[in-house]
Amino acid sequence: MKPLSARELLARNLRRLREERGLSIDDLARLTGIAARRIGAIEATAADAHLDEVGLIALGLGVRIAALFATE
Protein backbone atom coordinates (compact mmCIF):
# COMPACT_ATOMS: atom_id res chain seq x y z
CA MET A 1 0.00 0.00 0.00
CA LYS A 2 1.32 3.42 -0.99
CA PRO A 3 1.96 5.77 1.93
CA LEU A 4 -0.30 8.80 2.19
CA SER A 5 1.03 12.15 1.01
CA ALA A 6 1.41 15.02 3.45
CA ARG A 7 -1.74 16.57 1.94
CA GLU A 8 -3.69 13.34 2.51
CA LEU A 9 -2.39 12.94 6.06
CA LEU A 10 -3.35 16.50 6.91
CA ALA A 11 -6.83 16.07 5.45
CA ARG A 12 -7.46 12.79 7.28
CA ASN A 13 -6.15 14.00 10.62
CA LEU A 14 -7.80 17.40 10.38
CA ARG A 15 -11.21 15.81 9.84
CA ARG A 16 -10.69 13.20 12.56
CA LEU A 17 -9.48 15.70 15.16
CA ARG A 18 -12.19 18.21 14.29
CA GLU A 19 -14.92 15.58 14.56
CA GLU A 20 -13.48 14.16 17.81
CA ARG A 21 -13.89 17.64 19.29
CA GLY A 22 -17.44 17.93 18.01
CA LEU A 23 -16.55 20.91 15.83
CA SER A 24 -18.12 21.76 12.51
CA ILE A 25 -16.05 23.31 9.76
CA ASP A 26 -17.75 26.63 10.60
CA ASP A 27 -16.76 26.24 14.27
CA LEU A 28 -13.14 25.64 13.31
CA ALA A 29 -13.25 28.59 10.92
CA ARG A 30 -14.32 30.85 13.79
CA LEU A 31 -11.56 29.49 16.03
CA THR A 32 -8.82 29.89 13.43
CA GLY A 33 -9.86 32.87 11.32
CA ILE A 34 -9.56 30.68 8.22
CA ALA A 35 -12.55 30.70 5.88
CA ALA A 36 -14.79 27.64 6.21
CA ARG A 37 -14.59 27.08 2.46
CA ARG A 38 -10.79 26.96 2.70
CA ILE A 39 -10.85 24.47 5.60
CA GLY A 40 -13.29 22.32 3.64
CA ALA A 41 -10.98 22.38 0.63
CA ILE A 42 -8.01 21.34 2.78
CA GLU A 43 -10.04 18.47 4.27
CA ALA A 44 -11.06 17.38 0.76
CA THR A 45 -7.43 17.52 -0.45
CA ALA A 46 -8.57 20.07 -3.03
CA ALA A 47 -6.14 22.69 -1.70
CA ASP A 48 -2.71 22.73 -0.11
CA ALA A 49 -2.55 24.36 3.31
CA HIS A 50 -0.05 27.14 3.86
CA LEU A 51 2.28 26.65 6.80
CA ASP A 52 0.69 29.52 8.72
CA GLU A 53 -2.73 27.90 8.21
CA VAL A 54 -1.44 24.60 9.57
CA GLY A 55 -0.28 26.44 12.68
CA LEU A 56 -3.64 28.16 13.11
CA ILE A 57 -5.50 24.88 12.63
CA ALA A 58 -3.33 23.16 15.24
CA LEU A 59 -4.00 25.99 17.70
CA GLY A 60 -7.72 25.88 16.99
CA LEU A 61 -7.81 22.14 17.60
CA GLY A 62 -5.54 22.34 20.63
CA VAL A 63 -2.91 19.99 19.23
CA ARG A 64 0.70 20.15 18.15
CA ILE A 65 1.35 20.57 14.45
CA ALA A 66 2.83 17.06 14.37
CA ALA A 67 -0.59 15.61 15.26
CA LEU A 68 -1.92 16.89 11.95
CA PHE A 69 0.64 14.75 10.10
CA ALA A 70 0.60 11.64 12.33
CA THR A 71 0.51 8.33 10.52
CA GLU A 72 -1.33 6.48 13.30
Buried (B, 14 or more C-beta within 10 A) or exposed (E): EEEBEEBEBBBBBBBEBBEEBEBEBEBBBEBBEBEBEBBBBBBEBEBEBEEEBBBBBBEBBEBEEEBBBEEE
